[in-house]
Amino acid sequence: MTHYSPDDPARPEERPKRPVVQNVNVPPAEPHHHVPVPADQFLLERVVRLVYFGFGVLEAGLLLRFLLKLIGANPGNPFAILIYGLTEPFTFLFSTLVNNPAAGGFVVEVTTLIAMLFYWLLAWGIVLFLWLMFSRRPA
C-alpha cells in the first residue's frame, strides 16, 4: 500500500462516501425454521442415492462398451476385454433381440442401447417403488 502526503500531486482523489440508505418498505427476514428429517426418511434418501449410483456406474460401463464397439476398438486389448467382460452379463439378455449393424470392424450395438434403456427404466422403477412404499407424508 502506498502512502501519499496530503500535498503530493500524485495522490489519488478520495471518493465521496455514499450514505447508507435503508429501505423501510422491506419487511424483516423471517427466521429459518429447520424441519428435522426422521431417521427413516434420511435412510430412504440414502438408499435412493445408492440405487442411482449403482445404476449410474452400470450405465457408464454400458456406454463405454457401446463406444468401444462403435469405434472398432481392438477386442484383444486388456481394457476392452475388461469392459466387455464386466458388461457382458448385463447385455446377455438382449444379445439376440435385434441384429447389430456392423461394417469393417465398427459395430453399432443396438442391443447395448436397449439394455441401457432397460436398466435406466429399472432404476427409475425401483426408486419410485421405494418412495411410494417407504416415504412419509408430512403431518
VOMAR-764266 format. One record per atom (N, C-alpha, C): residue number from 1; residue in one letter; atom name; x, y, z. Coordinates in pm, 1 decimal. Layout:
GUBA, num, residuo, atomo, X, Y, Z
GUBA, NUM, A, CA, X, Y, Z
...
//
This chain:
GUBA, num, residuo, atomo, X, Y, Z
GUBA, 1, M, N, 84.8, -115.5, 0.0
GUBA, 1, M, CA, 0.0, 0.0, 0.0
GUBA, 1, M, C, 89.8, 122.3, 0.0
GUBA, 2, T, N, 62.2, 216.4, -88.0
GUBA, 2, T, CA, 143.6, 337.0, -99.8
GUBA, 2, T, C, 84.1, 447.3, -14.3
GUBA, 3, H, N, 170.6, 516.7, 58.1
GUBA, 3, H, CA, 125.3, 629.0, 141.0
GUBA, 3, H, C, 162.5, 758.9, 71.2
GUBA, 4, Y, N, 69.4, 846.2, 61.1
GUBA, 4, Y, CA, 91.0, 975.7, -2.1
GUBA, 4, Y, C, 81.6, 1084.8, 104.2
GUBA, 5, S, N, 160.3, 1188.4, 85.7
GUBA, 5, S, CA, 146.8, 1304.2, 174.7
GUBA, 5, S, C, 27.0, 1385.6, 126.4
GUBA, 6, P, N, -32.9, 1466.9, 213.6
GUBA, 6, P, CA, -151.6, 1543.1, 173.7
GUBA, 6, P, C, -124.1, 1641.6, 59.8
GUBA, 7, D, N, 1.6, 1688.1, 44.7
GUBA, 7, D, CA, 33.6, 1785.0, -59.3
GUBA, 7, D, C, 83.4, 1720.6, -188.5
GUBA, 8, D, N, 96.5, 1588.0, -191.3
GUBA, 8, D, CA, 151.2, 1518.3, -307.6
GUBA, 8, D, C, 53.0, 1528.3, -424.6
GUBA, 9, P, N, 97.5, 1579.2, -542.6
GUBA, 9, P, CA, 5.8, 1590.9, -656.8
GUBA, 9, P, C, -31.1, 1454.8, -716.8
GUBA, 10, A, N, 45.6, 1348.8, -689.1
GUBA, 10, A, CA, 15.1, 1215.5, -741.3
GUBA, 10, A, C, -87.3, 1142.7, -655.6
GUBA, 11, R, N, -125.2, 1205.2, -547.0
GUBA, 11, R, CA, -221.5, 1141.6, -455.8
GUBA, 11, R, C, -357.4, 1127.9, -525.6
GUBA, 12, P, N, -413.3, 1006.2, -526.0
GUBA, 12, P, CA, -544.3, 988.9, -590.1
GUBA, 12, P, C, -652.9, 1062.2, -511.9
GUBA, 13, E, N, -754.1, 1105.6, -586.3
GUBA, 13, E, CA, -863.0, 1175.9, -518.9
GUBA, 13, E, C, -947.2, 1075.1, -442.2
GUBA, 14, E, N, -992.5, 1118.4, -328.8
GUBA, 14, E, CA, -1077.4, 1031.5, -248.3
GUBA, 14, E, C, -1219.3, 1039.8, -300.8
GUBA, 15, R, N, -1280.6, 927.8, -306.2
GUBA, 15, R, CA, -1419.5, 925.3, -349.7
GUBA, 15, R, C, -1508.2, 971.1, -235.8
GUBA, 16, P, N, -1611.6, 1043.8, -268.1
GUBA, 16, P, CA, -1703.7, 1081.8, -160.6
GUBA, 16, P, C, -1778.5, 958.6, -111.7
GUBA, 17, K, N, -1797.5, 948.6, 16.6
GUBA, 17, K, CA, -1866.4, 833.6, 73.7
GUBA, 17, K, C, -2016.2, 851.0, 54.8
GUBA, 18, R, N, -2077.3, 741.5, 7.5
GUBA, 18, R, CA, -2221.9, 746.2, -12.3
GUBA, 18, R, C, -2291.4, 711.9, 118.2
GUBA, 19, P, N, -2401.0, 778.7, 143.5
GUBA, 19, P, CA, -2474.0, 746.3, 265.7
GUBA, 19, P, C, -2542.8, 611.2, 253.1
GUBA, 20, V, N, -2552.4, 541.0, 361.3
GUBA, 20, V, CA, -2619.3, 411.4, 364.0
GUBA, 20, V, C, -2768.4, 437.2, 379.5
GUBA, 21, V, N, -2844.0, 386.4, 284.6
GUBA, 21, V, CA, -2988.6, 406.6, 286.4
GUBA, 21, V, C, -3054.0, 273.5, 318.1
GUBA, 22, Q, N, -3140.6, 275.5, 415.8
GUBA, 22, Q, CA, -3213.8, 154.5, 449.9
GUBA, 22, Q, C, -3352.5, 164.2, 390.6
GUBA, 23, N, N, -3393.7, 56.1, 325.6
GUBA, 23, N, CA, -3525.5, 53.4, 264.7
GUBA, 23, N, C, -3626.6, 17.5, 372.2
GUBA, 24, V, N, -3717.1, 110.4, 397.6
GUBA, 24, V, CA, -3814.7, 87.8, 504.2
GUBA, 24, V, C, -3930.7, 3.0, 456.5
GUBA, 25, N, N, -3941.1, -21.4, 325.1
GUBA, 25, N, CA, -4053.1, -99.0, 271.2
GUBA, 25, N, C, -4027.9, -248.9, 272.7
GUBA, 26, V, N, -3907.0, -290.6, 303.9
GUBA, 26, V, CA, -3873.2, -433.1, 303.6
GUBA, 26, V, C, -3898.4, -489.0, 442.9
GUBA, 27, P, N, -3984.3, -592.6, 452.7
GUBA, 27, P, CA, -4008.2, -649.8, 585.5
GUBA, 27, P, C, -3884.9, -725.2, 633.2
GUBA, 28, P, N, -3869.2, -737.0, 762.8
GUBA, 28, P, CA, -3754.0, -812.5, 813.4
GUBA, 28, P, C, -3766.0, -959.4, 773.1
GUBA, 29, A, N, -3651.3, -1022.1, 752.7
GUBA, 29, A, CA, -3648.7, -1162.8, 711.6
GUBA, 29, A, C, -3703.3, -1250.2, 822.9
GUBA, 30, E, N, -3782.5, -1348.6, 780.5
GUBA, 30, E, CA, -3836.6, -1442.0, 878.7
GUBA, 30, E, C, -3728.2, -1542.0, 916.1
GUBA, 31, P, N, -3724.8, -1583.2, 1040.4
GUBA, 31, P, CA, -3622.9, -1681.0, 1079.4
GUBA, 31, P, C, -3646.8, -1813.6, 1008.5
GUBA, 32, H, N, -3537.9, -1878.0, 972.3
GUBA, 32, H, CA, -3545.1, -2007.1, 904.3
GUBA, 32, H, C, -3568.2, -2115.4, 1009.2
GUBA, 33, H, N, -3675.4, -2188.5, 989.9
GUBA, 33, H, CA, -3706.4, -2297.5, 1081.6
GUBA, 33, H, C, -3660.1, -2428.0, 1019.6
GUBA, 34, H, N, -3572.4, -2496.0, 1087.6
GUBA, 34, H, CA, -3521.2, -2623.9, 1039.8
GUBA, 34, H, C, -3621.6, -2731.9, 1075.0
GUBA, 35, V, N, -3667.1, -2802.8, 972.6
GUBA, 35, V, CA, -3759.8, -2912.5, 994.0
GUBA, 35, V, C, -3677.0, -3039.9, 1003.4
GUBA, 36, P, N, -3677.7, -3104.3, 1117.2
GUBA, 36, P, CA, -3597.1, -3226.1, 1129.2
GUBA, 36, P, C, -3651.2, -3336.7, 1038.8
GUBA, 37, V, N, -3559.7, -3408.7, 976.2
GUBA, 37, V, CA, -3596.8, -3520.3, 890.9
GUBA, 37, V, C, -3586.5, -3647.4, 973.4
GUBA, 38, P, N, -3694.4, -3726.0, 976.2
GUBA, 38, P, CA, -3687.3, -3851.0, 1052.7
GUBA, 38, P, C, -3575.7, -3940.3, 1000.9
GUBA, 39, A, N, -3523.2, -4022.1, 1089.4
GUBA, 39, A, CA, -3410.0, -4108.1, 1055.0
GUBA, 39, A, C, -3445.0, -4204.3, 942.2
GUBA, 40, D, N, -3568.8, -4256.1, 940.3
GUBA, 40, D, CA, -3605.5, -4349.7, 835.4
GUBA, 40, D, C, -3618.1, -4279.0, 699.8
GUBA, 41, Q, N, -3660.0, -4152.5, 700.6
GUBA, 41, Q, CA, -3666.1, -4075.9, 576.1
GUBA, 41, Q, C, -3524.4, -4049.2, 524.4
GUBA, 42, F, N, -3433.2, -4019.4, 616.3
GUBA, 42, F, CA, -3293.2, -3998.5, 580.0
GUBA, 42, F, C, -3234.4, -4126.7, 521.0
GUBA, 43, L, N, -3266.8, -4239.7, 581.4
GUBA, 43, L, CA, -3219.5, -4368.9, 531.5
GUBA, 43, L, C, -3275.1, -4396.4, 391.6
GUBA, 44, L, N, -3402.8, -4362.7, 370.6
GUBA, 44, L, CA, -3464.1, -4382.4, 239.6
GUBA, 44, L, C, -3392.2, -4300.2, 133.3
GUBA, 45, E, N, -3359.3, -4175.4, 165.3
GUBA, 45, E, CA, -3287.1, -4091.7, 70.0
GUBA, 45, E, C, -3149.1, -4149.4, 39.5
GUBA, 46, R, N, -3084.4, -4204.5, 139.3
GUBA, 46, R, CA, -2953.5, -4267.5, 117.6
GUBA, 46, R, C, -2964.9, -4389.6, 27.1
GUBA, 47, V, N, -3067.3, -4470.6, 49.4
GUBA, 47, V, CA, -3086.3, -4590.5, -33.0
GUBA, 47, V, C, -3116.0, -4550.5, -177.6
GUBA, 48, V, N, -3198.4, -4447.2, -195.7
GUBA, 48, V, CA, -3230.3, -4399.6, -330.2
GUBA, 48, V, C, -3103.4, -4351.3, -399.9
GUBA, 49, R, N, -3019.5, -4277.1, -329.6
GUBA, 49, R, CA, -2893.5, -4230.9, -388.2
GUBA, 49, R, C, -2802.8, -4348.2, -424.0
GUBA, 50, L, N, -2803.1, -4450.2, -338.9
GUBA, 50, L, CA, -2721.6, -4568.2, -364.8
GUBA, 50, L, C, -2771.1, -4642.1, -489.5
GUBA, 51, V, N, -2902.0, -4652.3, -505.4
GUBA, 51, V, CA, -2958.6, -4716.6, -623.9
GUBA, 51, V, C, -2918.9, -4638.8, -748.6
GUBA, 52, Y, N, -2935.5, -4506.9, -744.1
GUBA, 52, Y, CA, -2897.8, -4424.9, -860.0
GUBA, 52, Y, C, -2748.3, -4434.6, -888.9
GUBA, 53, F, N, -2666.3, -4439.2, -785.5
GUBA, 53, F, CA, -2522.1, -4451.0, -805.7
GUBA, 53, F, C, -2487.2, -4584.4, -871.5
GUBA, 54, G, N, -2542.4, -4692.4, -819.6
GUBA, 54, G, CA, -2513.3, -4825.1, -874.9
GUBA, 54, G, C, -2555.0, -4836.3, -1020.7
GUBA, 55, F, N, -2675.9, -4790.2, -1050.4
GUBA, 55, F, CA, -2720.9, -4796.8, -1188.2
GUBA, 55, F, C, -2645.5, -4696.7, -1276.2
GUBA, 56, G, N, -2599.5, -4586.6, -1217.9
GUBA, 56, G, CA, -2518.6, -4491.4, -1293.2
GUBA, 56, G, C, -2385.4, -4552.2, -1334.6
GUBA, 57, V, N, -2324.8, -4627.7, -1245.3
GUBA, 57, V, CA, -2199.0, -4696.5, -1278.5
GUBA, 57, V, C, -2224.4, -4799.8, -1388.1
GUBA, 58, L, N, -2334.6, -4873.3, -1377.1
GUBA, 58, L, CA, -2369.5, -4971.2, -1480.7
GUBA, 58, L, C, -2391.4, -4902.2, -1615.0
GUBA, 59, E, N, -2465.6, -4791.8, -1614.9
GUBA, 59, E, CA, -2491.2, -4718.1, -1738.8
GUBA, 59, E, C, -2360.5, -4666.9, -1800.3
GUBA, 60, A, N, -2268.9, -4620.0, -1716.7
GUBA, 60, A, CA, -2140.0, -4571.5, -1766.7
GUBA, 60, A, C, -2061.1, -4685.4, -1831.8
GUBA, 61, G, N, -2063.6, -4802.9, -1769.6
GUBA, 61, G, CA, -1995.8, -4919.2, -1827.9
GUBA, 61, G, C, -2057.2, -4959.8, -1960.6
GUBA, 62, L, N, -2190.3, -4958.3, -1966.5
GUBA, 62, L, CA, -2257.0, -4993.4, -2092.1
GUBA, 62, L, C, -2229.4, -4890.1, -2201.2
GUBA, 63, L, N, -2224.9, -4763.9, -2163.5
GUBA, 63, L, CA, -2193.2, -4659.6, -2261.4
GUBA, 63, L, C, -2050.6, -4676.2, -2313.1
GUBA, 64, L, N, -1960.0, -4709.3, -2223.4
GUBA, 64, L, CA, -1821.3, -4732.7, -2264.9
GUBA, 64, L, C, -1813.5, -4852.2, -2359.4
GUBA, 65, R, N, -1887.5, -4956.5, -2330.8
GUBA, 65, R, CA, -1892.2, -5073.7, -2419.2
GUBA, 65, R, C, -1943.5, -5033.4, -2557.2
GUBA, 66, F, N, -2052.9, -4955.8, -2558.3
GUBA, 66, F, CA, -2111.5, -4912.2, -2684.3
GUBA, 66, F, C, -2010.9, -4830.8, -2766.4
GUBA, 67, L, N, -1941.0, -4738.9, -2700.4
GUBA, 67, L, CA, -1844.9, -4654.2, -2771.0
GUBA, 67, L, C, -1725.4, -4734.5, -2821.8
GUBA, 68, L, N, -1677.2, -4829.5, -2741.6
GUBA, 68, L, CA, -1565.2, -4912.2, -2786.1
GUBA, 68, L, C, -1602.4, -4994.7, -2909.5
GUBA, 69, K, N, -1723.5, -5049.4, -2908.5
GUBA, 69, K, CA, -1769.0, -5126.1, -3025.4
GUBA, 69, K, C, -1789.4, -5033.8, -3145.0
GUBA, 70, L, N, -1839.2, -4913.9, -3118.9
GUBA, 70, L, CA, -1867.6, -4819.4, -3226.7
GUBA, 70, L, C, -1740.6, -4774.4, -3298.5
GUBA, 71, I, N, -1633.4, -4752.1, -3223.1
GUBA, 71, I, CA, -1508.8, -4706.0, -3286.8
GUBA, 71, I, C, -1421.6, -4821.8, -3333.8
GUBA, 72, G, N, -1467.6, -4943.7, -3312.3
GUBA, 72, G, CA, -1392.4, -5059.6, -3358.6
GUBA, 72, G, C, -1267.3, -5085.4, -3278.3
GUBA, 73, A, N, -1276.5, -5072.4, -3147.1
GUBA, 73, A, CA, -1161.1, -5094.7, -3060.2
GUBA, 73, A, C, -1112.3, -5239.3, -3073.1
GUBA, 74, N, N, -983.8, -5258.1, -3054.2
GUBA, 74, N, CA, -921.8, -5390.0, -3062.8
GUBA, 74, N, C, -979.7, -5478.2, -2951.2
GUBA, 75, P, N, -1050.6, -5586.6, -2987.8
GUBA, 75, P, CA, -1109.9, -5673.0, -2885.1
GUBA, 75, P, C, -1007.4, -5749.8, -2804.2
GUBA, 76, G, N, -882.1, -5751.1, -2845.6
GUBA, 76, G, CA, -776.8, -5818.5, -2770.9
GUBA, 76, G, C, -707.3, -5727.2, -2671.4
GUBA, 77, N, N, -741.2, -5600.2, -2671.5
GUBA, 77, N, CA, -681.8, -5505.2, -2578.2
GUBA, 77, N, C, -730.3, -5535.6, -2436.6
GUBA, 78, P, N, -640.6, -5532.6, -2336.2
GUBA, 78, P, CA, -682.5, -5565.1, -2199.2
GUBA, 78, P, C, -795.4, -5477.0, -2145.8
GUBA, 79, F, N, -794.0, -5347.0, -2180.4
GUBA, 79, F, CA, -901.5, -5259.6, -2133.3
GUBA, 79, F, C, -1035.3, -5298.5, -2197.0
GUBA, 80, A, N, -1033.0, -5325.8, -2327.4
GUBA, 80, A, CA, -1155.6, -5367.8, -2395.8
GUBA, 80, A, C, -1204.6, -5501.4, -2340.1
GUBA, 81, I, N, -1112.8, -5592.6, -2313.6
GUBA, 81, I, CA, -1150.3, -5721.8, -2255.7
GUBA, 81, I, C, -1217.3, -5701.1, -2120.0
GUBA, 82, L, N, -1162.2, -5612.0, -2039.5
GUBA, 82, L, CA, -1220.0, -5582.2, -1907.6
GUBA, 82, L, C, -1361.6, -5526.1, -1920.8
GUBA, 83, I, N, -1378.4, -5426.4, -2005.6
GUBA, 83, I, CA, -1510.2, -5364.2, -2021.4
GUBA, 83, I, C, -1610.7, -5463.3, -2078.4
GUBA, 84, Y, N, -1571.8, -5537.6, -2180.9
GUBA, 84, Y, CA, -1662.8, -5636.0, -2239.4
GUBA, 84, Y, C, -1698.1, -5744.5, -2138.6
GUBA, 85, G, N, -1600.1, -5787.5, -2059.2
GUBA, 85, G, CA, -1625.0, -5892.5, -1960.5
GUBA, 85, G, C, -1717.1, -5845.7, -1848.0
GUBA, 86, L, N, -1699.1, -5720.9, -1804.8
GUBA, 86, L, CA, -1783.2, -5669.0, -1695.9
GUBA, 86, L, C, -1926.4, -5641.4, -1740.7
GUBA, 87, T, N, -1943.3, -5602.6, -1865.6
GUBA, 87, T, CA, -2077.4, -5565.2, -1912.1
GUBA, 87, T, C, -2152.0, -5678.9, -1981.7
GUBA, 88, E, N, -2082.2, -5785.1, -2016.2
GUBA, 88, E, CA, -2147.2, -5897.7, -2086.3
GUBA, 88, E, C, -2266.9, -5955.0, -2009.5
GUBA, 89, P, N, -2259.1, -5975.4, -1877.9
GUBA, 89, P, CA, -2376.6, -6029.9, -1809.1
GUBA, 89, P, C, -2499.1, -5939.4, -1817.7
GUBA, 90, F, N, -2478.0, -5810.4, -1835.5
GUBA, 90, F, CA, -2590.6, -5716.7, -1839.5
GUBA, 90, F, C, -2646.4, -5698.6, -1980.3
GUBA, 91, T, N, -2572.3, -5741.2, -2082.0
GUBA, 91, T, CA, -2621.8, -5732.0, -2219.2
GUBA, 91, T, C, -2661.8, -5867.6, -2274.7
GUBA, 92, F, N, -2635.3, -5974.6, -2200.0
GUBA, 92, F, CA, -2661.9, -6110.8, -2248.6
GUBA, 92, F, C, -2808.9, -6130.8, -2283.7
GUBA, 93, L, N, -2900.2, -6080.3, -2200.8
GUBA, 93, L, CA, -3043.6, -6098.7, -2225.5
GUBA, 93, L, C, -3089.8, -6035.1, -2356.0
GUBA, 94, F, N, -3019.7, -5933.3, -2400.2
GUBA, 94, F, CA, -3061.1, -5857.3, -2517.4
GUBA, 94, F, C, -2979.9, -5891.3, -2642.7
GUBA, 95, S, N, -2883.2, -5981.8, -2630.2
GUBA, 95, S, CA, -2788.1, -6006.2, -2738.9
GUBA, 95, S, C, -2853.2, -6060.3, -2865.9
GUBA, 96, T, N, -2963.2, -6133.0, -2855.9
GUBA, 96, T, CA, -3028.6, -6188.1, -2976.0
GUBA, 96, T, C, -3160.4, -6118.9, -3006.4
GUBA, 97, L, N, -3184.0, -6007.4, -2942.7
GUBA, 97, L, CA, -3310.8, -5936.2, -2962.5
GUBA, 97, L, C, -3320.5, -5876.9, -3102.5
GUBA, 98, V, N, -3216.9, -5807.7, -3145.7
GUBA, 98, V, CA, -3211.1, -5748.7, -3279.8
GUBA, 98, V, C, -3071.3, -5770.3, -3336.5
GUBA, 99, N, N, -3057.1, -5748.6, -3465.7
GUBA, 99, N, CA, -2925.1, -5757.8, -3528.7
GUBA, 99, N, C, -2852.4, -5625.4, -3510.1
GUBA, 100, N, N, -2724.2, -5634.5, -3476.6
GUBA, 100, N, CA, -2642.0, -5515.5, -3462.6
GUBA, 100, N, C, -2573.2, -5488.0, -3595.7
GUBA, 101, P, N, -2597.4, -5371.1, -3655.8
GUBA, 101, P, CA, -2530.6, -5341.5, -3783.1
GUBA, 101, P, C, -2380.2, -5326.8, -3764.1
GUBA, 102, A, N, -2304.2, -5384.7, -3856.0
GUBA, 102, A, CA, -2158.2, -5380.3, -3848.7
GUBA, 102, A, C, -2101.2, -5357.7, -3987.4
GUBA, 103, A, N, -1988.1, -5286.6, -3989.9
GUBA, 103, A, CA, -1918.1, -5263.7, -4116.5
GUBA, 103, A, C, -1771.1, -5241.2, -4086.3
GUBA, 104, G, N, -1685.0, -5329.2, -4136.6
GUBA, 104, G, CA, -1541.0, -5311.4, -4124.3
GUBA, 104, G, C, -1489.6, -5304.5, -3981.1
GUBA, 105, G, N, -1544.1, -5382.5, -3892.8
GUBA, 105, G, CA, -1498.8, -5381.9, -3753.4
GUBA, 105, G, C, -1573.4, -5284.0, -3664.8
GUBA, 106, F, N, -1649.3, -5193.3, -3723.9
GUBA, 106, F, CA, -1729.4, -5099.0, -3646.3
GUBA, 106, F, C, -1867.7, -5158.8, -3625.1
GUBA, 107, V, N, -1912.4, -5161.3, -3500.9
GUBA, 107, V, CA, -2041.0, -5222.1, -3467.7
GUBA, 107, V, C, -2126.9, -5120.0, -3394.3
GUBA, 108, V, N, -2249.7, -5103.8, -3440.9
GUBA, 108, V, CA, -2346.6, -5022.5, -3368.1
GUBA, 108, V, C, -2430.3, -5120.4, -3286.2
GUBA, 109, E, N, -2395.3, -5133.7, -3160.2
GUBA, 109, E, CA, -2463.7, -5231.5, -3074.4
GUBA, 109, E, C, -2596.3, -5175.1, -3024.7
GUBA, 110, V, N, -2697.5, -5197.1, -3105.4
GUBA, 110, V, CA, -2831.2, -5152.8, -3068.7
GUBA, 110, V, C, -2876.9, -5225.6, -2942.7
GUBA, 111, T, N, -2832.1, -5348.7, -2928.0
GUBA, 111, T, CA, -2871.6, -5425.7, -2809.6
GUBA, 111, T, C, -2818.3, -5361.5, -2681.1
GUBA, 112, T, N, -2701.3, -5301.1, -2686.9
GUBA, 112, T, CA, -2648.4, -5232.1, -2569.8
GUBA, 112, T, C, -2731.0, -5107.8, -2539.4
GUBA, 113, L, N, -2774.1, -5036.3, -2642.0
GUBA, 113, L, CA, -2860.2, -4920.2, -2620.3
GUBA, 113, L, C, -2994.0, -4961.5, -2558.1
GUBA, 114, I, N, -3047.1, -5074.2, -2604.1
GUBA, 114, I, CA, -3171.5, -5126.3, -2546.5
GUBA, 114, I, C, -3149.5, -5164.7, -2400.3
GUBA, 115, A, N, -3034.8, -5227.8, -2371.7
GUBA, 115, A, CA, -3002.2, -5264.2, -2233.5
GUBA, 115, A, C, -2990.0, -5139.3, -2146.2
GUBA, 116, M, N, -2928.3, -5033.8, -2200.0
GUBA, 116, M, CA, -2915.1, -4909.7, -2123.2
GUBA, 116, M, C, -3052.2, -4851.5, -2090.7
GUBA, 117, L, N, -3141.4, -4851.8, -2187.7
GUBA, 117, L, CA, -3276.8, -4802.6, -2164.3
GUBA, 117, L, C, -3348.4, -4888.3, -2060.6
GUBA, 118, F, N, -3335.0, -5019.2, -2072.2
GUBA, 118, F, CA, -3399.5, -5109.6, -1977.3
GUBA, 118, F, C, -3349.7, -5085.6, -1835.2
GUBA, 119, Y, N, -3218.5, -5074.8, -1816.4
GUBA, 119, Y, CA, -3164.8, -5057.3, -1681.4
GUBA, 119, Y, C, -3196.0, -4918.2, -1625.9
GUBA, 120, W, N, -3206.2, -4817.9, -1713.0
GUBA, 120, W, CA, -3247.0, -4685.4, -1666.5
GUBA, 120, W, C, -3390.8, -4689.8, -1616.9
GUBA, 121, L, N, -3478.7, -4755.5, -1693.7
GUBA, 121, L, CA, -3618.6, -4768.5, -1651.0
GUBA, 121, L, C, -3630.4, -4853.4, -1524.6
GUBA, 122, L, N, -3548.6, -4955.8, -1512.4
GUBA, 122, L, CA, -3548.6, -5039.2, -1393.2
GUBA, 122, L, C, -3508.0, -4957.6, -1270.3
GUBA, 123, A, N, -3404.6, -4877.1, -1282.5
GUBA, 123, A, CA, -3361.4, -4792.3, -1170.5
GUBA, 123, A, C, -3472.1, -4695.2, -1132.8
GUBA, 124, W, N, -3533.0, -4633.8, -1231.9
GUBA, 124, W, CA, -3641.5, -4539.4, -1205.7
GUBA, 124, W, C, -3757.7, -4610.3, -1135.5
GUBA, 125, G, N, -3790.9, -4730.3, -1181.1
GUBA, 125, G, CA, -3899.5, -4806.2, -1118.8
GUBA, 125, G, C, -3868.4, -4846.4, -975.0
GUBA, 126, I, N, -3745.5, -4886.4, -948.8
GUBA, 126, I, CA, -3706.5, -4923.1, -812.0
GUBA, 126, I, C, -3715.7, -4802.5, -720.8
GUBA, 127, V, N, -3666.7, -4688.8, -765.7
GUBA, 127, V, CA, -3671.2, -4567.7, -683.4
GUBA, 127, V, C, -3815.6, -4524.5, -659.9
GUBA, 128, L, N, -3898.2, -4529.7, -763.0
GUBA, 128, L, CA, -4038.8, -4494.5, -747.1
GUBA, 128, L, C, -4106.5, -4587.7, -647.2
GUBA, 129, F, N, -4079.1, -4715.7, -657.9
GUBA, 129, F, CA, -4135.2, -4811.8, -563.4
GUBA, 129, F, C, -4091.8, -4780.5, -420.2
GUBA, 130, L, N, -3963.4, -4752.4, -401.2
GUBA, 130, L, CA, -3913.8, -4720.5, -266.9
GUBA, 130, L, C, -3981.9, -4597.0, -209.7
GUBA, 131, W, N, -3995.0, -4492.6, -291.8
GUBA, 131, W, CA, -4060.5, -4370.8, -243.0
GUBA, 131, W, C, -4207.1, -4396.0, -210.3
GUBA, 132, L, N, -4275.6, -4471.9, -295.6
GUBA, 132, L, CA, -4417.6, -4497.6, -269.7
GUBA, 132, L, C, -4438.5, -4584.2, -145.7
GUBA, 133, M, N, -4350.5, -4678.7, -122.1
GUBA, 133, M, CA, -4368.2, -4770.7, -10.1
GUBA, 133, M, C, -4318.9, -4714.5, 124.1
GUBA, 134, F, N, -4212.9, -4636.1, 121.6
GUBA, 134, F, CA, -4148.1, -4603.4, 247.9
GUBA, 134, F, C, -4143.0, -4455.0, 282.2
GUBA, 135, S, N, -4187.1, -4368.0, 193.5
GUBA, 135, S, CA, -4180.8, -4225.2, 228.9
GUBA, 135, S, C, -4300.3, -4189.5, 315.6
GUBA, 136, R, N, -4280.6, -4089.5, 398.2
GUBA, 136, R, CA, -4387.3, -4042.1, 486.6
GUBA, 136, R, C, -4432.2, -3905.7, 441.2
GUBA, 137, R, N, -4559.9, -3884.6, 446.4
GUBA, 137, R, CA, -4612.5, -3752.6, 415.6
GUBA, 137, R, C, -4606.2, -3667.7, 541.0
GUBA, 138, P, N, -4576.3, -3537.8, 522.6
GUBA, 138, P, CA, -4572.4, -3452.4, 641.7
GUBA, 138, P, C, -4709.8, -3444.7, 707.6
GUBA, 139, A, N, -4708.8, -3445.4, 840.2
GUBA, 139, A, CA, -4835.5, -3443.6, 914.5
GUBA, 139, A, C, -4896.8, -3305.2, 916.6
//
